[in-house]
């Protein structure tokens, strides 16, 4: 996310899983592991119907480390 920010590309973590949010801490939930792993390692990348091919290429290049 820091590499993207340096290049003025907005990215953010995935939405926090509901079962881990403070308001739901005392609520019943099953043992949910996949969503926590995804939250820890995934990013929401720019996505828009108006995203140009060159903008997509820029994001891909940054992620690949080129």
N, CA, C and O atoms as a GROMACS GRO file, in nm:
protein
  264
    1UNK      N    1   0.084  -0.117   0.000
    1UNK     CA    2   0.000   0.000   0.000
    1UNK      C    3   0.089   0.125   0.000
    1UNK      O    4   0.056   0.226  -0.062
    2UNK      N    5   0.202   0.117   0.070
    2UNK     CA    6   0.293   0.231   0.074
    2UNK      C    7   0.354   0.259  -0.062
    2UNK      O    8   0.368   0.375  -0.102
    3UNK      N    9   0.391   0.154  -0.134
    3UNK     CA   10   0.447   0.173  -0.268
    3UNK      C   11   0.345   0.239  -0.360
    3UNK      O   12   0.380   0.325  -0.440
    4UNK      N   13   0.220   0.199  -0.349
    4UNK     CA   14   0.116   0.260  -0.431
    4UNK      C   15   0.096   0.406  -0.392
    4UNK      O   16   0.081   0.492  -0.479
    5UNK      N   17   0.096   0.435  -0.263
    5UNK     CA   18   0.076   0.573  -0.216
    5UNK      C   19   0.189   0.664  -0.265
    5UNK      O   20   0.165   0.780  -0.299
    6UNK      N   21   0.311   0.613  -0.268
    6UNK     CA   22   0.425   0.692  -0.318
    6UNK      C   23   0.402   0.737  -0.462
    6UNK      O   24   0.449   0.843  -0.504
    7UNK      N   25   0.330   0.654  -0.536
    7UNK     CA   26   0.301   0.685  -0.677
    7UNK      C   27   0.164   0.750  -0.694
    7UNK      O   28   0.112   0.758  -0.806
    8UNK      N   29   0.106   0.796  -0.582
    8UNK     CA   30  -0.024   0.864  -0.583
    8UNK      C   31  -0.138   0.776  -0.634
    8UNK      O   32  -0.230   0.823  -0.703
    9UNK      N   33  -0.130   0.648  -0.600
    9UNK     CA   34  -0.236   0.554  -0.632
    9UNK      C   35  -0.305   0.518  -0.501
    9UNK      O   36  -0.241   0.470  -0.407
   10UNK      N   37  -0.435   0.540  -0.496
   10UNK     CA   38  -0.509   0.512  -0.374
   10UNK      C   39  -0.542   0.364  -0.364
   10UNK      O   40  -0.591   0.302  -0.459
   11UNK      N   41  -0.514   0.308  -0.248
   11UNK     CA   42  -0.550   0.170  -0.216
   11UNK      C   43  -0.582   0.167  -0.067
   11UNK      O   44  -0.542   0.257   0.007
   12UNK      N   45  -0.654   0.068  -0.025
   12UNK     CA   46  -0.690   0.058   0.116
   12UNK      C   47  -0.702  -0.088   0.154
   12UNK      O   48  -0.712  -0.175   0.068
   13UNK      N   49  -0.699  -0.115   0.285
   13UNK     CA   50  -0.722  -0.254   0.327
   13UNK      C   51  -0.864  -0.297   0.291
   13UNK      O   52  -0.952  -0.213   0.267
   14UNK      N   53  -0.885  -0.425   0.287
   14UNK     CA   54  -1.021  -0.475   0.269
   14UNK      C   55  -1.107  -0.428   0.385
   14UNK      O   56  -1.055  -0.385   0.488
   15UNK      N   57  -1.238  -0.436   0.368
   15UNK     CA   58  -1.327  -0.403   0.478
   15UNK      C   59  -1.300  -0.498   0.593
   15UNK      O   60  -1.278  -0.617   0.573
   16UNK      N   61  -1.301  -0.444   0.714
   16UNK     CA   62  -1.278  -0.526   0.832
   16UNK      C   63  -1.391  -0.627   0.846
   16UNK      O   64  -1.508  -0.590   0.837
   17UNK      N   65  -1.358  -0.754   0.868
   17UNK     CA   66  -1.463  -0.854   0.884
   17UNK      C   67  -1.559  -0.817   0.998
   17UNK      O   68  -1.516  -0.770   1.103
   18UNK      N   69  -1.686  -0.839   0.976
   18UNK     CA   70  -1.787  -0.801   1.075
   18UNK      C   71  -1.762  -0.865   1.211
   18UNK      O   72  -1.778  -0.800   1.314
   19UNK      N   73  -1.723  -0.992   1.212
   19UNK     CA   74  -1.708  -1.060   1.340
   19UNK      C   75  -1.594  -1.003   1.425
   19UNK      O   76  -1.586  -1.031   1.545
   20UNK      N   77  -1.506  -0.924   1.364
   20UNK     CA   78  -1.395  -0.866   1.439
   20UNK      C   79  -1.417  -0.719   1.478
   20UNK      O   80  -1.334  -0.659   1.546
   21UNK      N   81  -1.529  -0.663   1.437
   21UNK     CA   82  -1.559  -0.525   1.472
   21UNK      C   83  -1.610  -0.517   1.615
   21UNK      O   84  -1.680  -0.608   1.662
   22UNK      N   85  -1.576  -0.410   1.684
   22UNK     CA   86  -1.608  -0.393   1.825
   22UNK      C   87  -1.757  -0.414   1.855
   22UNK      O   88  -1.792  -0.478   1.954
   23UNK      N   89  -1.842  -0.361   1.771
   23UNK     CA   90  -1.986  -0.371   1.796
   23UNK      C   91  -2.035  -0.516   1.796
   23UNK      O   92  -2.137  -0.547   1.857
   24UNK      N   93  -1.964  -0.604   1.727
   24UNK     CA   94  -2.006  -0.744   1.715
   24UNK      C   95  -1.922  -0.840   1.799
   24UNK      O   96  -1.941  -0.961   1.790
   25UNK      N   97  -1.829  -0.788   1.880
   25UNK     CA   98  -1.738  -0.873   1.958
   25UNK      C   99  -1.812  -0.975   2.045
   25UNK      O  100  -1.766  -1.088   2.060
   26UNK      N  101  -1.925  -0.937   2.101
   26UNK     CA  102  -1.998  -1.027   2.190
   26UNK      C  103  -2.104  -1.109   2.117
   26UNK      O  104  -2.174  -1.189   2.179
   27UNK      N  105  -2.115  -1.089   1.987
   27UNK     CA  106  -2.215  -1.163   1.910
   27UNK      C  107  -2.163  -1.302   1.876
   27UNK      O  108  -2.042  -1.325   1.868
   28UNK      N  109  -2.255  -1.392   1.856
   28UNK     CA  110  -2.220  -1.528   1.818
   28UNK      C  111  -2.161  -1.527   1.677
   28UNK      O  112  -2.213  -1.460   1.588
   29UNK      N  113  -2.054  -1.601   1.658
   29UNK     CA  114  -2.001  -1.623   1.524
   29UNK      C  115  -1.930  -1.757   1.521
   29UNK      O  116  -1.882  -1.806   1.623
   30UNK      N  117  -1.925  -1.815   1.405
   30UNK     CA  118  -1.852  -1.939   1.387
   30UNK      C  119  -1.704  -1.908   1.384
   30UNK      O  120  -1.664  -1.791   1.375
   31UNK      N  121  -1.623  -2.010   1.391
   31UNK     CA  122  -1.478  -1.990   1.381
   31UNK      C  123  -1.448  -1.948   1.237
   31UNK      O  124  -1.452  -2.028   1.144
   32UNK      N  125  -1.419  -1.821   1.222
   32UNK     CA  126  -1.401  -1.763   1.088
   32UNK      C  127  -1.254  -1.728   1.071
   32UNK      O  128  -1.204  -1.634   1.133
   33UNK      N  129  -1.185  -1.804   0.987
   33UNK     CA  130  -1.041  -1.782   0.971
   33UNK      C  131  -1.005  -1.719   0.836
   33UNK      O  132  -0.915  -1.636   0.829
   34UNK      N  133  -1.075  -1.757   0.732
   34UNK     CA  134  -1.039  -1.709   0.598
   34UNK      C  135  -1.054  -1.558   0.588
   34UNK      O  136  -0.966  -1.492   0.532
   35UNK      N  137  -1.162  -1.504   0.639
   35UNK     CA  138  -1.182  -1.360   0.627
   35UNK      C  139  -1.075  -1.282   0.701
   35UNK      O  140  -1.033  -1.176   0.655
   36UNK      N  141  -1.029  -1.332   0.814
   36UNK     CA  142  -0.923  -1.265   0.889
   36UNK      C  143  -0.792  -1.269   0.811
   36UNK      O  144  -0.720  -1.170   0.807
   37UNK      N  145  -0.762  -1.383   0.750
   37UNK     CA  146  -0.639  -1.394   0.669
   37UNK      C  147  -0.645  -1.298   0.550
   37UNK      O  148  -0.547  -1.230   0.519
   38UNK      N  149  -0.760  -1.293   0.485
   38UNK     CA  150  -0.775  -1.202   0.371
   38UNK      C  151  -0.759  -1.057   0.415
   38UNK      O  152  -0.692  -0.979   0.348
   39UNK      N  153  -0.819  -1.022   0.526
   39UNK     CA  154  -0.809  -0.886   0.578
   39UNK      C  155  -0.664  -0.850   0.607
   39UNK      O  156  -0.621  -0.737   0.582
   40UNK      N  157  -0.588  -0.944   0.660
   40UNK     CA  158  -0.448  -0.919   0.696
   40UNK      C  159  -0.356  -0.904   0.575
   40UNK      O  160  -0.252  -0.838   0.585
   41UNK      N  161  -0.392  -0.963   0.462
   41UNK     CA  162  -0.296  -0.966   0.351
   41UNK      C  163  -0.346  -0.906   0.220
   41UNK      O  164  -0.269  -0.900   0.124
   42UNK      N  165  -0.469  -0.864   0.213
   42UNK     CA  166  -0.524  -0.818   0.085
   42UNK      C  167  -0.547  -0.668   0.083
   42UNK      O  168  -0.561  -0.604   0.187
   43UNK      N  169  -0.552  -0.614  -0.036
   43UNK     CA  170  -0.579  -0.471  -0.057
   43UNK      C  171  -0.696  -0.454  -0.151
   43UNK      O  172  -0.722  -0.537  -0.238
   44UNK      N  173  -0.767  -0.346  -0.132
   44UNK     CA  174  -0.865  -0.302  -0.232
   44UNK      C  175  -0.792  -0.207  -0.325
   44UNK      O  176  -0.745  -0.102  -0.282
   45UNK      N  177  -0.785  -0.243  -0.449
   45UNK     CA  178  -0.714  -0.164  -0.549
   45UNK      C  179  -0.812  -0.076  -0.625
   45UNK      O  180  -0.933  -0.099  -0.621
   46UNK      N  181  -0.760   0.024  -0.695
   46UNK     CA  182  -0.849   0.108  -0.774
   46UNK      C  183  -0.931   0.023  -0.872
   46UNK      O  184  -0.879  -0.063  -0.942
   47UNK      N  185  -1.059   0.050  -0.874
   47UNK     CA  186  -1.147  -0.021  -0.967
   47UNK      C  187  -1.263   0.072  -1.000
   47UNK      O  188  -1.337   0.116  -0.912
   48UNK      N  189  -1.276   0.099  -1.124
   48UNK     CA  190  -1.381   0.189  -1.169
   48UNK      C  191  -1.408   0.162  -1.316
   48UNK      O  192  -1.319   0.121  -1.390
   49UNK      N  193  -1.530   0.186  -1.355
   49UNK     CA  194  -1.563   0.172  -1.496
   49UNK      C  195  -1.484   0.274  -1.579
   49UNK      O  196  -1.463   0.254  -1.698
   50UNK      N  197  -1.439   0.382  -1.514
   50UNK     CA  198  -1.365   0.486  -1.584
   50UNK      C  199  -1.213   0.471  -1.576
   50UNK      O  200  -1.140   0.559  -1.622
   51UNK      N  201  -1.164   0.362  -1.518
   51UNK     CA  202  -1.021   0.340  -1.505
   51UNK      C  203  -0.962   0.307  -1.642
   51UNK      O  204  -1.000   0.208  -1.706
   52UNK      N  205  -0.870   0.389  -1.685
   52UNK     CA  206  -0.810   0.370  -1.817
   52UNK      C  207  -0.708   0.257  -1.817
   52UNK      O  208  -0.653   0.222  -1.712
   53UNK      N  209  -0.682   0.200  -1.933
   53UNK     CA  210  -0.585   0.090  -1.946
   53UNK      C  211  -0.448   0.133  -1.895
   53UNK      O  212  -0.380   0.055  -1.830
   54UNK      N  213  -0.407   0.258  -1.924
   54UNK     CA  214  -0.274   0.303  -1.880
   54UNK      C  215  -0.270   0.315  -1.727
   54UNK      O  216  -0.164   0.296  -1.667
   55UNK      N  217  -0.383   0.348  -1.666
   55UNK     CA  218  -0.390   0.355  -1.519
   55UNK      C  219  -0.383   0.214  -1.459
   55UNK      O  220  -0.318   0.192  -1.357
   56UNK      N  221  -0.450   0.121  -1.523
   56UNK     CA  222  -0.442  -0.019  -1.479
   56UNK      C  223  -0.299  -0.070  -1.490
   56UNK      O  224  -0.248  -0.135  -1.399
   57UNK      N  225  -0.235  -0.039  -1.601
   57UNK     CA  226  -0.096  -0.080  -1.622
   57UNK      C  227  -0.004  -0.023  -1.516
   57UNK      O  228   0.090  -0.090  -1.472
   58UNK      N  229  -0.029   0.101  -1.475
   58UNK     CA  230   0.053   0.165  -1.371
   58UNK      C  231   0.040   0.090  -1.240
   58UNK      O  232   0.141   0.062  -1.175
   59UNK      N  233  -0.083   0.056  -1.200
   59UNK     CA  234  -0.106  -0.017  -1.075
   59UNK      C  235  -0.040  -0.154  -1.082
   59UNK      O  236   0.026  -0.196  -0.987
   60UNK      N  237  -0.057  -0.223  -1.193
   60UNK     CA  238   0.004  -0.356  -1.210
   60UNK      C  239   0.155  -0.347  -1.200
   60UNK      O  240   0.218  -0.430  -1.136
   61UNK      N  241   0.212  -0.248  -1.265
   61UNK     CA  242   0.358  -0.230  -1.263
   61UNK      C  243   0.409  -0.204  -1.121
   61UNK      O  244   0.511  -0.260  -1.082
   62UNK      N  245   0.340  -0.123  -1.046
   62UNK     CA  246   0.381  -0.094  -0.908
   62UNK      C  247   0.375  -0.220  -0.823
   62UNK      O  248   0.466  -0.248  -0.746
   63UNK      N  249   0.268  -0.296  -0.838
   63UNK     CA  250   0.252  -0.421  -0.760
   63UNK      C  251   0.360  -0.522  -0.796
   63UNK      O  252   0.412  -0.592  -0.709
   64UNK      N  253   0.392  -0.531  -0.924
   64UNK     CA  254   0.496  -0.625  -0.966
   64UNK      C  255   0.636  -0.576  -0.926
   64UNK      O  256   0.732  -0.653  -0.929
   65UNK      N  257   0.646  -0.449  -0.889
   65UNK     CA  258   0.776  -0.394  -0.849
   65UNK      C  259   0.861  -0.349  -0.965
   65UNK      O  260   0.983  -0.342  -0.953
   66UNK      N  261   0.798  -0.318  -1.077
   66UNK     CA  262   0.872  -0.272  -1.197
   66UNK      C  263   0.898  -0.124  -1.191
   66UNK      O  264   0.959  -0.068  -1.283
   0.00000   0.00000   0.00000
